[in-house]
């Protein structure tokens, strides 16, 4: 898939999963909408959802905020651009056959920023990796970065997002 196809597929899958979990889903119309792609609601509770798709094992999130090799400042700047009640839905297509569902995760921006700061043995990173073992030649040599298991898309995780966002 090209990047546009990854984005379209990720957004459609996220919308389908939220709908399947019993949430009302509204999709923003048009390309490159600011901050979020979907709005999900149940009763009087609503969340904005920024959907990020990937087919290479990671999501490049903070590169455009980097200056002076300050990974922490980049993560903080990325986090600040998100308004309250916004969550991030991460969709991963790497090594997923077409007949299977991709792996999907939910997190609030602050949790992602904190995770990025801990990456690469505490140096920080601009890419949120689903799973990365740092080799001997890398700054994070001997460490592994991994999306926390509790970020997996589940009904309970959606409920947690309403409490955290």
Secondary structure, 3 states (H helix, E strand, C coil): CCHHHHHHHHHHHHHHHHHHCCCEEEECCCCCCCCCCEEEEECCEEEEEEEEEECCCEEECCHHHCCCCCHHHHHHHHHHCCCCCEEEEEEECCCCCCCCCCEEEEEEHHHHHHHHHHCCCCCCCCEEECEEECCCCCCCCCCEEECCHHHECCHHHHHHHHHHC
